[in-house]
Amino acid sequence: MSKPVLPIILLAAGQSSRMKGRDKLLEQVDGMPLLRRQAMMALAAHSGPVIVTLPAKPHPRYDVIADLEITRVPVPDADEGMAASLRRGFAALPPNTPAAMLLLADLPDLTIVDLKKCLQAVDLKSTNSIWRGATAQGQPGHPIIFAAVHFPEFAKLTGDNGGREIVAAAKDHSVLIPLSGQQARRDLDTPEAWDKWRAENPDR
């Protein structure tokens, strides 16, 4: 039996507050702005809908994904923290969605293969309800796929809450999916982190 086609929610409404005036999602990676790379990766990983949360218009992030077949979800209250993006992203899912992948936009080492590996691991007939990318050493990271049983919980989140309590409560029903190296956890939030990453990845 074929796997269900699951939506991907790409979180891209953050303010890059630690970037000293730069926008981390507009940094160039693989010849394009990081946000465009991540959105294209999500589109290529499956045939389902891709939902992207974004700051309220006008904002230059809209320009770099203007031609992509994605659902754009403005988050006018994004300054509240990640919870606002999560609430709006999960609320935008199509009716009767059985599960959805949550993808952070600032993880430049994730690949299409990683996303496909995580999607293939989902077994909605099992007792598990969370499937999560991990480092090669088994440290939990991203992306994270949540079964629909968790969707109502996202509507209740407030502040800068990334859903840690939801993940923690379901630890006995979670599956870790090892990905190469540190790809599941390496996010770039500061100019110094970007400088270090570029030094290690001169061809990207």
mmCIF file of the C-alpha atoms, coordinates in Angstrom:
data_MODEL
# 
_entry.id   MODEL 
# 
loop_
_atom_site.group_PDB 
_atom_site.id 
_atom_site.type_symbol 
_atom_site.label_atom_id 
_atom_site.label_alt_id 
_atom_site.label_comp_id 
_atom_site.label_asym_id 
_atom_site.label_entity_id 
_atom_site.label_seq_id 
_atom_site.pdbx_PDB_ins_code 
_atom_site.Cartn_x 
_atom_site.Cartn_y 
_atom_site.Cartn_z 
_atom_site.occupancy 
_atom_site.B_iso_or_equiv 
_atom_site.pdbx_formal_charge 
_atom_site.auth_seq_id 
_atom_site.auth_comp_id 
_atom_site.auth_asym_id 
_atom_site.auth_atom_id 
_atom_site.pdbx_PDB_model_num 
ATOM 1   C CA . MET A 1 1   ? 0.000  0.000  0.000  1.00 0.00 ? 1   MET A CA 1 
ATOM 2   C CA . SER A 1 2   ? 1.365  3.428  -0.922 1.00 0.00 ? 2   SER A CA 1 
ATOM 3   C CA . LYS A 1 3   ? 2.232  6.004  1.693  1.00 0.00 ? 3   LYS A CA 1 
ATOM 4   C CA . PRO A 1 4   ? -0.190 8.909  2.222  1.00 0.00 ? 4   PRO A CA 1 
ATOM 5   C CA . VAL A 1 5   ? 0.919  12.212 0.733  1.00 0.00 ? 5   VAL A CA 1 
ATOM 6   C CA . LEU A 1 6   ? 1.524  14.473 3.717  1.00 0.00 ? 6   LEU A CA 1 
ATOM 7   C CA . PRO A 1 7   ? 1.688  18.274 3.740  1.00 0.00 ? 7   PRO A CA 1 
ATOM 8   C CA . ILE A 1 8   ? 4.893  20.036 4.729  1.00 0.00 ? 8   ILE A CA 1 
ATOM 9   C CA . ILE A 1 9   ? 4.750  23.164 6.896  1.00 0.00 ? 9   ILE A CA 1 
ATOM 10  C CA . LEU A 1 10  ? 7.850  25.320 6.405  1.00 0.00 ? 10  LEU A CA 1 
ATOM 11  C CA . LEU A 1 11  ? 8.347  27.822 9.215  1.00 0.00 ? 11  LEU A CA 1 
ATOM 12  C CA . ALA A 1 12  ? 9.750  31.064 7.796  1.00 0.00 ? 12  ALA A CA 1 
ATOM 13  C CA . ALA A 1 13  ? 8.132  33.869 9.807  1.00 0.00 ? 13  ALA A CA 1 
ATOM 14  C CA . GLY A 1 14  ? 10.924 34.446 12.323 1.00 0.00 ? 14  GLY A CA 1 
ATOM 15  C CA . GLN A 1 15  ? 12.632 37.810 12.650 1.00 0.00 ? 15  GLN A CA 1 
ATOM 16  C CA . SER A 1 16  ? 16.310 36.753 12.406 1.00 0.00 ? 16  SER A CA 1 
ATOM 17  C CA . SER A 1 17  ? 16.779 38.754 15.591 1.00 0.00 ? 17  SER A CA 1 
ATOM 18  C CA . ARG A 1 18  ? 20.309 37.427 16.210 1.00 0.00 ? 18  ARG A CA 1 
ATOM 19  C CA . MET A 1 19  ? 21.601 38.232 12.720 1.00 0.00 ? 19  MET A CA 1 
ATOM 20  C CA . LYS A 1 20  ? 22.598 41.872 13.408 1.00 0.00 ? 20  LYS A CA 1 
ATOM 21  C CA . GLY A 1 21  ? 20.395 43.324 10.706 1.00 0.00 ? 21  GLY A CA 1 
ATOM 22  C CA . ARG A 1 22  ? 20.745 40.535 8.132  1.00 0.00 ? 22  ARG A CA 1 
ATOM 23  C CA . ASP A 1 23  ? 17.998 38.086 7.192  1.00 0.00 ? 23  ASP A CA 1 
ATOM 24  C CA . LYS A 1 24  ? 19.239 34.521 7.596  1.00 0.00 ? 24  LYS A CA 1 
ATOM 25  C CA . LEU A 1 25  ? 16.578 33.191 5.240  1.00 0.00 ? 25  LEU A CA 1 
ATOM 26  C CA . LEU A 1 26  ? 17.845 35.427 2.440  1.00 0.00 ? 26  LEU A CA 1 
ATOM 27  C CA . GLU A 1 27  ? 21.448 34.266 2.799  1.00 0.00 ? 27  GLU A CA 1 
ATOM 28  C CA . GLN A 1 28  ? 22.704 32.546 -0.343 1.00 0.00 ? 28  GLN A CA 1 
ATOM 29  C CA . VAL A 1 29  ? 22.919 28.740 -0.210 1.00 0.00 ? 29  VAL A CA 1 
ATOM 30  C CA . ASP A 1 30  ? 23.434 26.582 -3.292 1.00 0.00 ? 30  ASP A CA 1 
ATOM 31  C CA . GLY A 1 31  ? 23.123 29.648 -5.502 1.00 0.00 ? 31  GLY A CA 1 
ATOM 32  C CA . MET A 1 32  ? 19.813 30.952 -4.143 1.00 0.00 ? 32  MET A CA 1 
ATOM 33  C CA . PRO A 1 33  ? 18.280 32.459 -0.999 1.00 0.00 ? 33  PRO A CA 1 
ATOM 34  C CA . LEU A 1 34  ? 18.016 29.860 1.760  1.00 0.00 ? 34  LEU A CA 1 
ATOM 35  C CA . LEU A 1 35  ? 14.212 30.222 1.972  1.00 0.00 ? 35  LEU A CA 1 
ATOM 36  C CA . ARG A 1 36  ? 13.843 29.461 -1.728 1.00 0.00 ? 36  ARG A CA 1 
ATOM 37  C CA . ARG A 1 37  ? 16.146 26.454 -1.379 1.00 0.00 ? 37  ARG A CA 1 
ATOM 38  C CA . GLN A 1 38  ? 14.107 25.059 1.507  1.00 0.00 ? 38  GLN A CA 1 
ATOM 39  C CA . ALA A 1 39  ? 10.777 25.625 -0.248 1.00 0.00 ? 39  ALA A CA 1 
ATOM 40  C CA . MET A 1 40  ? 12.029 23.972 -3.437 1.00 0.00 ? 40  MET A CA 1 
ATOM 41  C CA . MET A 1 41  ? 13.395 21.071 -1.411 1.00 0.00 ? 41  MET A CA 1 
ATOM 42  C CA . ALA A 1 42  ? 10.007 20.572 0.230  1.00 0.00 ? 42  ALA A CA 1 
ATOM 43  C CA . LEU A 1 43  ? 8.265  20.657 -3.145 1.00 0.00 ? 43  LEU A CA 1 
ATOM 44  C CA . ALA A 1 44  ? 10.702 18.121 -4.589 1.00 0.00 ? 44  ALA A CA 1 
ATOM 45  C CA . ALA A 1 45  ? 10.442 15.729 -1.652 1.00 0.00 ? 45  ALA A CA 1 
ATOM 46  C CA . HIS A 1 46  ? 6.809  14.815 -2.293 1.00 0.00 ? 46  HIS A CA 1 
ATOM 47  C CA . SER A 1 47  ? 3.721  15.689 -4.288 1.00 0.00 ? 47  SER A CA 1 
ATOM 48  C CA . GLY A 1 48  ? 1.681  17.105 -1.427 1.00 0.00 ? 48  GLY A CA 1 
ATOM 49  C CA . PRO A 1 49  ? 1.006  20.711 -0.435 1.00 0.00 ? 49  PRO A CA 1 
ATOM 50  C CA . VAL A 1 50  ? 3.748  22.926 0.966  1.00 0.00 ? 50  VAL A CA 1 
ATOM 51  C CA . ILE A 1 51  ? 2.608  25.579 3.442  1.00 0.00 ? 51  ILE A CA 1 
ATOM 52  C CA . VAL A 1 52  ? 5.038  28.400 4.235  1.00 0.00 ? 52  VAL A CA 1 
ATOM 53  C CA . THR A 1 53  ? 4.516  30.722 7.193  1.00 0.00 ? 53  THR A CA 1 
ATOM 54  C CA . LEU A 1 54  ? 5.871  34.202 6.541  1.00 0.00 ? 54  LEU A CA 1 
ATOM 55  C CA . PRO A 1 55  ? 6.045  37.622 8.187  1.00 0.00 ? 55  PRO A CA 1 
ATOM 56  C CA . ALA A 1 56  ? 3.236  40.002 7.372  1.00 0.00 ? 56  ALA A CA 1 
ATOM 57  C CA . LYS A 1 57  ? 3.485  41.758 4.006  1.00 0.00 ? 57  LYS A CA 1 
ATOM 58  C CA . PRO A 1 58  ? 5.338  43.596 2.665  1.00 0.00 ? 58  PRO A CA 1 
ATOM 59  C CA . HIS A 1 59  ? 8.492  41.558 3.207  1.00 0.00 ? 59  HIS A CA 1 
ATOM 60  C CA . PRO A 1 60  ? 11.315 40.557 0.842  1.00 0.00 ? 60  PRO A CA 1 
ATOM 61  C CA . ARG A 1 61  ? 10.877 36.877 1.670  1.00 0.00 ? 61  ARG A CA 1 
ATOM 62  C CA . TYR A 1 62  ? 7.740  36.841 -0.480 1.00 0.00 ? 62  TYR A CA 1 
ATOM 63  C CA . ASP A 1 63  ? 9.781  37.900 -3.508 1.00 0.00 ? 63  ASP A CA 1 
ATOM 64  C CA . VAL A 1 64  ? 12.174 34.935 -3.449 1.00 0.00 ? 64  VAL A CA 1 
ATOM 65  C CA . ILE A 1 65  ? 9.353  32.365 -3.511 1.00 0.00 ? 65  ILE A CA 1 
ATOM 66  C CA . ALA A 1 66  ? 6.855  34.319 -5.616 1.00 0.00 ? 66  ALA A CA 1 
ATOM 67  C CA . ASP A 1 67  ? 6.849  31.827 -8.492 1.00 0.00 ? 67  ASP A CA 1 
ATOM 68  C CA . LEU A 1 68  ? 6.574  28.632 -6.435 1.00 0.00 ? 68  LEU A CA 1 
ATOM 69  C CA . GLU A 1 69  ? 3.373  26.597 -6.087 1.00 0.00 ? 69  GLU A CA 1 
ATOM 70  C CA . ILE A 1 70  ? 3.097  26.867 -2.338 1.00 0.00 ? 70  ILE A CA 1 
ATOM 71  C CA . THR A 1 71  ? 0.546  28.159 0.147  1.00 0.00 ? 71  THR A CA 1 
ATOM 72  C CA . ARG A 1 72  ? 1.730  31.373 1.794  1.00 0.00 ? 72  ARG A CA 1 
ATOM 73  C CA . VAL A 1 73  ? 0.446  31.975 5.312  1.00 0.00 ? 73  VAL A CA 1 
ATOM 74  C CA . PRO A 1 74  ? 1.153  35.462 6.717  1.00 0.00 ? 74  PRO A CA 1 
ATOM 75  C CA . VAL A 1 75  ? 1.812  35.586 10.454 1.00 0.00 ? 75  VAL A CA 1 
ATOM 76  C CA . PRO A 1 76  ? 1.067  39.182 11.531 1.00 0.00 ? 76  PRO A CA 1 
ATOM 77  C CA . ASP A 1 77  ? 1.742  38.291 15.159 1.00 0.00 ? 77  ASP A CA 1 
ATOM 78  C CA . ALA A 1 78  ? 5.096  36.649 14.427 1.00 0.00 ? 78  ALA A CA 1 
ATOM 79  C CA . ASP A 1 79  ? 6.825  38.845 17.010 1.00 0.00 ? 79  ASP A CA 1 
ATOM 80  C CA . GLU A 1 80  ? 5.039  36.753 19.665 1.00 0.00 ? 80  GLU A CA 1 
ATOM 81  C CA . GLY A 1 81  ? 7.426  33.888 18.884 1.00 0.00 ? 81  GLY A CA 1 
ATOM 82  C CA . MET A 1 82  ? 7.335  30.517 17.175 1.00 0.00 ? 82  MET A CA 1 
ATOM 83  C CA . ALA A 1 83  ? 3.948  29.583 18.627 1.00 0.00 ? 83  ALA A CA 1 
ATOM 84  C CA . ALA A 1 84  ? 2.198  32.089 16.358 1.00 0.00 ? 84  ALA A CA 1 
ATOM 85  C CA . SER A 1 85  ? 3.704  30.465 13.264 1.00 0.00 ? 85  SER A CA 1 
ATOM 86  C CA . LEU A 1 86  ? 2.811  26.999 14.487 1.00 0.00 ? 86  LEU A CA 1 
ATOM 87  C CA . ARG A 1 87  ? -0.781 27.944 15.244 1.00 0.00 ? 87  ARG A CA 1 
ATOM 88  C CA . ARG A 1 88  ? -1.315 29.468 11.814 1.00 0.00 ? 88  ARG A CA 1 
ATOM 89  C CA . GLY A 1 89  ? 0.641  26.809 9.939  1.00 0.00 ? 89  GLY A CA 1 
ATOM 90  C CA . PHE A 1 90  ? -1.305 23.890 11.391 1.00 0.00 ? 90  PHE A CA 1 
ATOM 91  C CA . ALA A 1 91  ? -4.594 25.778 11.027 1.00 0.00 ? 91  ALA A CA 1 
ATOM 92  C CA . ALA A 1 92  ? -3.879 26.053 7.275  1.00 0.00 ? 92  ALA A CA 1 
ATOM 93  C CA . LEU A 1 93  ? -3.666 22.282 6.755  1.00 0.00 ? 93  LEU A CA 1 
ATOM 94  C CA . PRO A 1 94  ? -6.244 20.734 4.410  1.00 0.00 ? 94  PRO A CA 1 
ATOM 95  C CA . PRO A 1 95  ? -9.206 19.028 6.116  1.00 0.00 ? 95  PRO A CA 1 
ATOM 96  C CA . ASN A 1 96  ? -8.679 15.418 7.179  1.00 0.00 ? 96  ASN A CA 1 
ATOM 97  C CA . THR A 1 97  ? -4.883 15.635 6.935  1.00 0.00 ? 97  THR A CA 1 
ATOM 98  C CA . PRO A 1 98  ? -3.611 12.459 8.662  1.00 0.00 ? 98  PRO A CA 1 
ATOM 99  C CA . ALA A 1 99  ? -0.182 13.844 9.531  1.00 0.00 ? 99  ALA A CA 1 
ATOM 100 C CA . ALA A 1 100 ? 2.095  16.737 8.577  1.00 0.00 ? 100 ALA A CA 1 
ATOM 101 C CA . MET A 1 101 ? 5.807  17.430 8.442  1.00 0.00 ? 101 MET A CA 1 
ATOM 102 C CA . LEU A 1 102 ? 7.160  20.460 10.284 1.00 0.00 ? 102 LEU A CA 1 
ATOM 103 C CA . LEU A 1 103 ? 10.307 21.833 8.623  1.00 0.00 ? 103 LEU A CA 1 
ATOM 104 C CA . LEU A 1 104 ? 12.472 24.684 9.902  1.00 0.00 ? 104 LEU A CA 1 
ATOM 105 C CA . ALA A 1 105 ? 13.758 27.066 7.243  1.00 0.00 ? 105 ALA A CA 1 
ATOM 106 C CA . ASP A 1 106 ? 17.196 27.668 8.775  1.00 0.00 ? 106 ASP A CA 1 
ATOM 107 C CA . LEU A 1 107 ? 18.678 24.153 8.465  1.00 0.00 ? 107 LEU A CA 1 
ATOM 108 C CA . PRO A 1 108 ? 20.792 24.438 5.282  1.00 0.00 ? 108 PRO A CA 1 
ATOM 109 C CA . ASP A 1 109 ? 22.298 20.948 5.464  1.00 0.00 ? 109 ASP A CA 1 
ATOM 110 C CA . LEU A 1 110 ? 19.017 19.057 5.158  1.00 0.00 ? 110 LEU A CA 1 
ATOM 111 C CA . THR A 1 111 ? 18.464 17.431 1.763  1.00 0.00 ? 111 THR A CA 1 
ATOM 112 C CA . ILE A 1 112 ? 15.609 16.098 -0.318 1.00 0.00 ? 112 ILE A CA 1 
ATOM 113 C CA . VAL A 1 113 ? 16.818 12.602 0.558  1.00 0.00 ? 113 VAL A CA 1 
ATOM 114 C CA . ASP A 1 114 ? 16.487 13.434 4.267  1.00 0.00 ? 114 ASP A CA 1 
ATOM 115 C CA . LEU A 1 115 ? 12.911 14.599 3.873  1.00 0.00 ? 115 LEU A CA 1 
ATOM 116 C CA . LYS A 1 116 ? 11.976 11.550 1.828  1.00 0.00 ? 116 LYS A CA 1 
ATOM 117 C CA . LYS A 1 117 ? 13.579 9.248  4.401  1.00 0.00 ? 117 LYS A CA 1 
ATOM 118 C CA . CYS A 1 118 ? 11.500 10.801 7.168  1.00 0.00 ? 118 CYS A CA 1 
ATOM 119 C CA . LEU A 1 119 ? 8.293  10.670 5.141  1.00 0.00 ? 119 LEU A CA 1 
ATOM 120 C CA . GLN A 1 120 ? 8.887  7.019  4.279  1.00 0.00 ? 120 GLN A CA 1 
ATOM 121 C CA . ALA A 1 121 ? 9.298  6.153  7.960  1.00 0.00 ? 121 ALA A CA 1 
ATOM 122 C CA . VAL A 1 122 ? 5.742  7.216  8.804  1.00 0.00 ? 122 VAL A CA 1 
ATOM 123 C CA . ASP A 1 123 ? 3.430  4.365  9.716  1.00 0.00 ? 123 ASP A CA 1 
ATOM 124 C CA . LEU A 1 124 ? 0.012  5.699  10.606 1.00 0.00 ? 124 LEU A CA 1 
ATOM 125 C CA . LYS A 1 125 ? -1.234 2.230  11.543 1.00 0.00 ? 125 LYS A CA 1 
ATOM 126 C CA . SER A 1 126 ? 1.318  1.910  14.327 1.00 0.00 ? 126 SER A CA 1 
ATOM 127 C CA . THR A 1 127 ? 0.996  3.242  17.870 1.00 0.00 ? 127 THR A CA 1 
ATOM 128 C CA . ASN A 1 128 ? 3.535  5.948  17.073 1.00 0.00 ? 128 ASN A CA 1 
ATOM 129 C CA . SER A 1 129 ? 2.436  9.530  16.460 1.00 0.00 ? 129 SER A CA 1 
ATOM 130 C CA . ILE A 1 130 ? 5.712  11.433 15.963 1.00 0.00 ? 130 ILE A CA 1 
ATOM 131 C CA . TRP A 1 131 ? 8.534  10.691 13.527 1.00 0.00 ? 131 TRP A CA 1 
ATOM 132 C CA . ARG A 1 132 ? 11.608 12.845 13.943 1.00 0.00 ? 132 ARG A CA 1 
ATOM 133 C CA . GLY A 1 133 ? 14.876 13.355 12.101 1.00 0.00 ? 133 GLY A CA 1 
ATOM 134 C CA . ALA A 1 134 ? 17.983 12.844 14.215 1.00 0.00 ? 134 ALA A CA 1 
ATOM 135 C CA . THR A 1 135 ? 21.733 13.187 13.908 1.00 0.00 ? 135 THR A CA 1 
ATOM 136 C CA . ALA A 1 136 ? 23.866 10.221 12.951 1.00 0.00 ? 136 ALA A CA 1 
ATOM 137 C CA . GLN A 1 137 ? 24.566 9.843  16.683 1.00 0.00 ? 137 GLN A CA 1 
ATOM 138 C CA . GLY A 1 138 ? 20.857 9.751  17.528 1.00 0.00 ? 138 GLY A CA 1 
ATOM 139 C CA . GLN A 1 139 ? 20.309 13.280 18.866 1.00 0.00 ? 139 GLN A CA 1 
ATOM 140 C CA . PRO A 1 140 ? 16.740 14.375 18.056 1.00 0.00 ? 140 PRO A CA 1 
ATOM 141 C CA . GLY A 1 141 ? 16.347 17.168 15.532 1.00 0.00 ? 141 GLY A CA 1 
ATOM 142 C CA . HIS A 1 142 ? 14.307 18.055 12.454 1.00 0.00 ? 142 HIS A CA 1 
ATOM 143 C CA . PRO A 1 143 ? 12.168 17.644 10.458 1.00 0.00 ? 143 PRO A CA 1 
ATOM 144 C CA . ILE A 1 144 ? 9.370  16.366 12.688 1.00 0.00 ? 144 ILE A CA 1 
ATOM 145 C CA . ILE A 1 145 ? 6.213  14.674 11.435 1.00 0.00 ? 145 ILE A CA 1 
ATOM 146 C CA . PHE A 1 146 ? 3.165  14.891 13.694 1.00 0.00 ? 146 PHE A CA 1 
ATOM 147 C CA . ALA A 1 147 ? 0.101  12.659 13.382 1.00 0.00 ? 147 ALA A CA 1 
ATOM 148 C CA . ALA A 1 148 ? -3.251 14.455 13.384 1.00 0.00 ? 148 ALA A CA 1 
ATOM 149 C CA . VAL A 1 149 ? -3.883 13.556 17.016 1.00 0.00 ? 149 VAL A CA 1 
ATOM 150 C CA . HIS A 1 150 ? -1.464 16.363 17.922 1.00 0.00 ? 150 HIS A CA 1 
ATOM 151 C CA . PHE A 1 151 ? -2.922 19.090 15.692 1.00 0.00 ? 151 PHE A CA 1 
ATOM 152 C CA . PRO A 1 152 ? -5.334 20.507 18.320 1.00 0.00 ? 152 PRO A CA 1 
ATOM 153 C CA . GLU A 1 153 ? -2.420 20.963 20.707 1.00 0.00 ? 153 GLU A CA 1 
ATOM 154 C CA . PHE A 1 154 ? -0.713 23.401 18.337 1.00 0.00 ? 154 PHE A CA 1 
ATOM 155 C CA . ALA A 1 155 ? -3.738 25.693 18.456 1.00 0.00 ? 155 ALA A CA 1 
ATOM 156 C CA . LYS A 1 156 ? -3.107 26.179 22.178 1.00 0.00 ? 156 LYS A CA 1 
ATOM 157 C CA . LEU A 1 157 ? 0.562  27.194 21.974 1.00 0.00 ? 157 LEU A CA 1 
ATOM 158 C CA . THR A 1 158 ? 1.624  30.676 23.063 1.00 0.00 ? 158 THR A CA 1 
ATOM 159 C CA . GLY A 1 159 ? 4.845  32.665 23.193 1.00 0.00 ? 159 GLY A CA 1 
ATOM 160 C CA . ASP A 1 160 ? 8.153  31.399 21.886 1.00 0.00 ? 160 ASP A CA 1 
ATOM 161 C CA . ASN A 1 161 ? 7.026  27.801 22.257 1.00 0.00 ? 161 ASN A CA 1 
ATOM 162 C CA . GLY A 1 162 ? 8.166  25.429 19.555 1.00 0.00 ? 162 GLY A CA 1 
ATOM 163 C CA . GLY A 1 163 ? 5.979  22.580 20.728 1.00 0.00 ? 163 GLY A CA 1 
ATOM 164 C CA . ARG A 1 164 ? 8.536  20.986 23.046 1.00 0.00 ? 164 ARG A CA 1 
ATOM 165 C CA . GLU A 1 165 ? 5.810  19.912 25.454 1.00 0.00 ? 165 GLU A CA 1 
ATOM 166 C CA . ILE A 1 166 ? 3.938  18.167 22.649 1.00 0.00 ? 166 ILE A CA 1 
ATOM 167 C CA . VAL A 1 167 ? 7.038  16.225 21.669 1.00 0.00 ? 167 VAL A CA 1 
ATOM 168 C CA . ALA A 1 168 ? 7.934  15.420 25.280 1.00 0.00 ? 168 ALA A CA 1 
ATOM 169 C CA . ALA A 1 169 ? 4.456  14.109 26.082 1.00 0.00 ? 169 ALA A CA 1 
ATOM 170 C CA . ALA A 1 170 ? 4.629  11.706 23.138 1.00 0.00 ? 170 ALA A CA 1 
ATOM 171 C CA . LYS A 1 171 ? 8.151  10.424 23.763 1.00 0.00 ? 171 LYS A CA 1 
ATOM 172 C CA . ASP A 1 172 ? 6.919  6.848  24.163 1.00 0.00 ? 172 ASP A CA 1 
ATOM 173 C CA . HIS A 1 173 ? 5.204  7.068  20.780 1.00 0.00 ? 173 HIS A CA 1 
ATOM 174 C CA . SER A 1 174 ? 8.048  8.692  18.861 1.00 0.00 ? 174 SER A CA 1 
ATOM 175 C CA . VAL A 1 175 ? 10.467 7.347  16.281 1.00 0.00 ? 175 VAL A CA 1 
ATOM 176 C CA . LEU A 1 176 ? 13.919 8.822  15.628 1.00 0.00 ? 176 LEU A CA 1 
ATOM 177 C CA . ILE A 1 177 ? 15.182 8.629  12.051 1.00 0.00 ? 177 ILE A CA 1 
ATOM 178 C CA . PRO A 1 178 ? 18.992 8.979  11.838 1.00 0.00 ? 178 PRO A CA 1 
ATOM 179 C CA . LEU A 1 179 ? 20.202 11.338 9.108  1.00 0.00 ? 179 LEU A CA 1 
ATOM 180 C CA . SER A 1 180 ? 23.778 11.985 8.029  1.00 0.00 ? 180 SER A CA 1 
ATOM 181 C CA . GLY A 1 181 ? 26.112 13.977 10.258 1.00 0.00 ? 181 GLY A CA 1 
ATOM 182 C CA . GLN A 1 182 ? 24.546 16.901 12.083 1.00 0.00 ? 182 GLN A CA 1 
ATOM 183 C CA . GLN A 1 183 ? 22.097 17.787 9.302  1.00 0.00 ? 183 GLN A CA 1 
ATOM 184 C CA . ALA A 1 184 ? 19.051 17.399 11.544 1.00 0.00 ? 184 ALA A CA 1 
ATOM 185 C CA . ARG A 1 185 ? 20.243 19.925 14.111 1.00 0.00 ? 185 ARG A CA 1 
ATOM 186 C CA . ARG A 1 186 ? 22.575 22.470 12.560 1.00 0.00 ? 186 ARG A CA 1 
ATOM 187 C CA . ASP A 1 187 ? 20.696 25.748 12.330 1.00 0.00 ? 187 ASP A CA 1 
ATOM 188 C CA . LEU A 1 188 ? 22.401 29.046 11.524 1.00 0.00 ? 188 LEU A CA 1 
ATOM 189 C CA . ASP A 1 189 ? 21.104 31.906 13.662 1.00 0.00 ? 189 ASP A CA 1 
ATOM 190 C CA . THR A 1 190 ? 24.060 34.285 13.915 1.00 0.00 ? 190 THR A CA 1 
ATOM 191 C CA . PRO A 1 191 ? 26.576 35.868 11.507 1.00 0.00 ? 191 PRO A CA 1 
ATOM 192 C CA . GLU A 1 192 ? 29.307 33.924 13.268 1.00 0.00 ? 192 GLU A CA 1 
ATOM 193 C CA . ALA A 1 193 ? 27.502 30.618 12.673 1.00 0.00 ? 193 ALA A CA 1 
ATOM 194 C CA . TRP A 1 194 ? 27.090 31.522 9.011  1.00 0.00 ? 194 TRP A CA 1 
ATOM 195 C CA . ASP A 1 195 ? 30.788 32.429 8.698  1.00 0.00 ? 195 ASP A CA 1 
ATOM 196 C CA . LYS A 1 196 ? 31.797 29.104 10.208 1.00 0.00 ? 196 LYS A CA 1 
ATOM 197 C CA . TRP A 1 197 ? 29.412 27.169 7.968  1.00 0.00 ? 197 TRP A CA 1 
ATOM 198 C CA . ARG A 1 198 ? 30.651 28.958 4.840  1.00 0.00 ? 198 ARG A CA 1 
ATOM 199 C CA . ALA A 1 199 ? 34.246 28.213 5.755  1.00 0.00 ? 199 ALA A CA 1 
ATOM 200 C CA . GLU A 1 200 ? 33.355 24.539 6.026  1.00 0.00 ? 200 GLU A CA 1 
ATOM 201 C CA . ASN A 1 201 ? 31.237 24.581 2.846  1.00 0.00 ? 201 ASN A CA 1 
ATOM 202 C CA . PRO A 1 202 ? 33.066 26.813 0.343  1.00 0.00 ? 202 PRO A CA 1 
ATOM 203 C CA . ASP A 1 203 ? 31.276 25.306 -2.643 1.00 0.00 ? 203 ASP A CA 1 
ATOM 204 C CA . ARG A 1 204 ? 27.792 26.142 -1.359 1.00 0.00 ? 204 ARG A CA 1 
# 
